[in-house]
Amino acid sequence: MIYSLPTGGSVSIAHLFIGGVIPGLIFGFCLIALCLYMSYRRGYPRDEPVTLRQAAKIALDAFWGLGTVVIILGGILSGIFTATESAAVACVYAFIVTTFIYRDYKWRDLPRLLHAMVKTVAMVMILIGFSAAFGYMMALMQVPAKMSAFVLGITQNKYVMLCMLNILLLVLGTFMDMAPMILICTPILLPLVVKYGVDPVHFGLIMLVNAGIGLITPPVGPSLFVGCAIGKVTIEEVSKELWPFYVAMIAALLIVTYVPAATLWLPSFLKL
């Protein structure tokens, strides 16, 4: 949704959402393969296999939570909701399930939750406002045209250009959070990639995967800090173990970048 905003709504949120299914599976498969390899190589102990009864109980416990996915996907694909409406309905549903079924929160926690929500929404809305002004200023200064001319002067090859953009986005992701990076970079880079014949939905997924990697990359890496706080370990300890995961994630990024069908096939198949 954040990527769609600086494009002026020209890129469908439904296309982005459905287009991200296969890249997400590729990303997850690369990480799963790495975890299995590392577990086997380091001789981690095996747990007891899950019995059919245990699997049924786990699935039953997760039933209400999985309803959120059904509302979002089912609402968009069936045409009952727009992407924004499905998100709103899913939020209300998740609140009801969390409060009354799973009972993870009490009514006394509601003010704290609302406070955290308002802070997050206010931050995003301020960023959206500044990004719109920034994009307008960049257009007046003809920055996209100048950047296009600069890259075109270096290479005419689309694949080399995508490699250069991946390096740029990975570096930016180590210093910027996901939302501001997408809001600032999209108005500048999207006209460039379109000139090379890259689909805007495909480029959106490339940017999102790069930004996702940046969330766990020092020195900023907000998700990395949150994970370390939960696990009660230091950034240094975690960073030493992250290098193989970076290799797996970059492998997934390269597949998403250079195999456009991984992003574009499912939306075209569903005729969205």
C-alpha positions in Angstrom: 0.0 0.0 0.0 2.9 2.4 0.8 4.5 1.7 -2.6 1.2 2.4 -4.4 0.8 5.9 -2.8 3.8 7.6 -4.4 2.9 6.1 -7.8 -0.3 8.2 -7.6 -2.4 5.0 -7.3 -1.4 3.9 -10.8 -0.2 0.6 -9.5 -2.9 -1.7 -8.2 -2.6 -2.8 -4.6 -4.4 -6.0 -5.4 -1.7 -6.7 -8.1 1.1 -6.0 -5.7 -0.5 -8.2 -3.0 -1.1 -11.2 -5.2 2.2 -10.6 -7.1 4.0 -11.0 -3.7 2.7 -14.5 -3.1 5.3 -16.4 -5.2 8.3 -14.1 -4.2 7.3 -14.7 -0.6 7.3 -18.4 -1.1 10.7 -18.2 -2.8 12.0 -16.1 0.0 10.7 -18.5 2.6 11.9 -21.6 0.7 15.5 -20.2 0.5 15.5 -19.6 4.3 13.9 -23.0 5.1 16.6 -24.7 2.9 19.3 -22.8 4.7 17.9 -23.6 8.2 17.7 -27.3 7.3 21.3 -27.3 6.0 22.6 -25.5 9.1 20.7 -27.8 11.4 22.0 -30.9 9.7 25.6 -29.6 9.6 25.7 -28.5 13.2 23.9 -31.6 14.5 21.0 -29.9 16.1 18.7 -32.4 18.0 15.5 -33.5 16.4 12.2 -33.1 18.1 9.5 -35.7 18.3 7.4 -35.9 15.1 4.0 -34.3 15.4 1.2 -36.8 15.6 -2.0 -36.5 13.6 -4.0 -35.6 16.7 -1.5 -32.9 17.7 -1.6 -31.5 14.1 -5.3 -31.3 14.2 -5.2 -29.5 17.6 -2.7 -27.0 16.3 -4.8 -26.4 13.2 -7.9 -25.9 15.3 -6.1 -23.4 17.6 -5.0 -21.5 14.5 -8.4 -21.6 12.8 -9.6 -18.2 14.1 -6.3 -16.5 13.4 -6.2 -17.8 9.8 -9.6 -16.2 9.3 -7.7 -12.9 8.9 -6.0 -14.3 5.8 -9.3 -15.5 4.4 -10.9 -12.1 4.8 -8.0 -10.3 3.1 -7.5 -12.7 0.2 -11.1 -13.7 -0.2 -12.4 -10.2 0.1 -10.0 -8.9 -2.6 -10.2 -11.8 -5.0 -14.0 -12.0 -4.8 -14.4 -8.3 -5.3 -16.4 -7.9 -2.0 -13.8 -5.5 -0.6 -11.1 -3.2 -2.0 -7.6 -3.7 -0.6 -8.1 -0.9 1.9 -11.6 -2.1 3.0 -10.3 -5.7 3.5 -7.5 -4.4 5.6 -10.0 -2.4 7.8 -12.3 -5.4 8.2 -9.4 -7.7 9.0 -8.2 -5.3 11.7 -11.6 -5.3 13.3 -11.8 -9.1 13.1 -8.3 -9.5 14.5 -9.2 -7.2 17.4 -12.3 -9.3 18.2 -10.5 -12.6 17.9 -7.5 -11.4 20.0 -9.7 -9.9 22.8 -12.6 -12.3 23.0 -11.4 -15.7 21.7 -7.6 -15.9 22.4 -7.9 -13.4 25.3 -4.3 -12.2 24.7 -5.4 -8.6 25.7 -7.7 -7.2 28.2 -9.9 -4.1 27.9 -7.5 -2.2 30.2 -4.8 -2.7 27.5 -7.0 -0.9 24.9 -5.7 2.7 25.7 -2.1 1.5 25.3 -2.8 -0.3 22.1 -4.6 2.8 20.7 -1.7 5.0 21.7 0.8 2.8 19.9 -1.5 2.7 16.8 -1.9 6.5 16.7 1.8 7.0 16.9 2.5 4.6 14.0 -0.3 6.0 11.8 0.9 9.6 12.6 4.4 8.8 11.6 3.4 7.1 8.3 1.0 10.0 7.4 3.7 12.6 8.0 6.1 10.6 5.8 3.5 10.4 3.1 3.0 14.1 3.2 6.7 14.8 3.0 7.2 12.2 0.3 4.6 13.9 -1.8 6.3 17.2 -1.5 9.7 15.6 -2.1 8.4 13.9 -5.2 7.0 17.2 -6.5 10.3 18.9 -5.9 12.2 16.2 -7.6 9.9 16.5 -10.6 10.5 20.3 -10.8 14.3 19.7 -10.6 14.0 17.0 -13.3 15.9 14.6 -11.0 14.3 11.4 -12.5 15.2 12.6 -16.0 18.8 13.3 -15.0 19.1 10.0 -13.2 17.7 8.2 -16.2 20.3 10.0 -18.4 23.1 9.1 -16.0 22.2 5.4 -15.9 21.5 5.3 -19.6 25.0 6.8 -20.1 26.5 3.9 -18.2 24.6 1.0 -19.6 21.8 0.2 -22.0 21.3 -3.3 -20.5 18.2 -3.7 -18.4 19.8 -6.5 -16.3 22.9 -4.4 -15.4 20.6 -1.5 -14.5 18.6 -3.8 -12.2 21.8 -5.0 -10.5 22.9 -1.4 -9.9 19.5 -0.5 -8.4 19.6 -3.6 -6.1 23.0 -2.5 -4.8 21.7 1.0 -4.3 18.5 -0.1 -2.5 20.5 -2.6 -0.3 22.8 0.2 0.8 20.0 2.6 1.5 18.1 -0.1 3.4 21.0 -0.3 5.9 20.4 3.3 6.9 16.7 3.9 6.2 13.5 2.3 7.5 11.3 0.6 4.9 8.4 3.1 4.7 10.5 6.3 4.1 12.8 4.5 1.7 9.9 3.4 -0.4 8.2 6.7 -0.2 11.3 8.7 -1.2 12.8 6.3 -3.8 9.7 5.3 -5.7 9.0 8.7 -7.4 12.7 8.9 -8.5 13.4 5.3 -9.6 10.0 4.2 -11.1 10.2 6.4 -14.2 13.7 5.1 -14.8 12.8 1.4 -14.7 9.7 2.0 -16.8 12.0 3.3 -19.5 13.8 0.0 -19.5 10.6 -1.9 -19.8 10.3 -3.1 -16.3 6.7 -3.6 -15.1 5.8 -1.3 -12.1 4.4 -4.3 -10.1 7.7 -6.2 -10.7 9.8 -3.2 -9.6 7.6 -2.8 -6.5 8.3 -6.4 -5.4 12.0 -5.8 -6.1 12.0 -2.7 -3.9 10.0 -4.5 -1.1 12.4 -7.4 -1.0 15.4 -5.0 -0.8 13.7 -3.0 2.0 12.8 -6.2 3.8 16.5 -7.3 3.8 17.4 -3.8 5.1 15.1 -4.3 8.2 17.6 -6.8 9.6 20.8 -5.2 8.4 23.0 -3.1 10.7 23.6 -0.3 11.6 19.8 0.6 11.6 17.8 -2.7 11.1 14.8 -2.0 13.3 13.6 -5.6 13.1 17.1 -6.8 14.1 17.0 -4.6 17.2 13.5 -5.9 18.1 14.5 -9.5 17.6 17.6 -9.1 19.8 15.6 -7.4 22.5 13.1 -10.3 22.5 15.8 -13.0 22.4 17.9 -11.0 25.0 21.1 -11.3 22.9 23.5 -8.6 21.6 23.6 -7.3 18.0 27.2 -8.5 17.7 26.2 -12.1 18.6 23.3 -12.1 16.1 25.3 -10.4 13.3 27.9 -13.1 13.3 25.2 -15.7 12.6 23.3 -13.7 10.0 25.8 -13.9 7.1 24.5 -17.2 5.7 21.0 -15.8 5.9 22.0 -12.8 3.9 23.3 -15.1 1.2 20.0 -17.0 1.1 18.0 -13.7 1.0 20.1 -12.2 -1.8 19.6 -15.5 -3.8 15.9 -15.0 -3.4 16.2 -11.3 -4.4 18.1 -12.3 -7.6 15.4 -14.8 -8.5 12.7 -12.1 -8.0 14.7 -9.6 -9.9 15.6 -11.6 -13.0 12.6 -13.9 -13.2 9.7 -11.4 -13.8 7.2 -14.3 -14.2 7.7 -15.1 -10.5 5.9 -11.8 -9.7 3.7 -11.3 -12.7 2.4 -14.7 -13.5 -0.2 -15.1 -10.6 -1.9 -11.7 -11.2 -2.2 -12.4 -14.9 -3.4 -16.0 -14.2 -6.1 -14.6 -11.9 -6.9 -11.9 -14.4 -6.7 -9.1 -11.8 
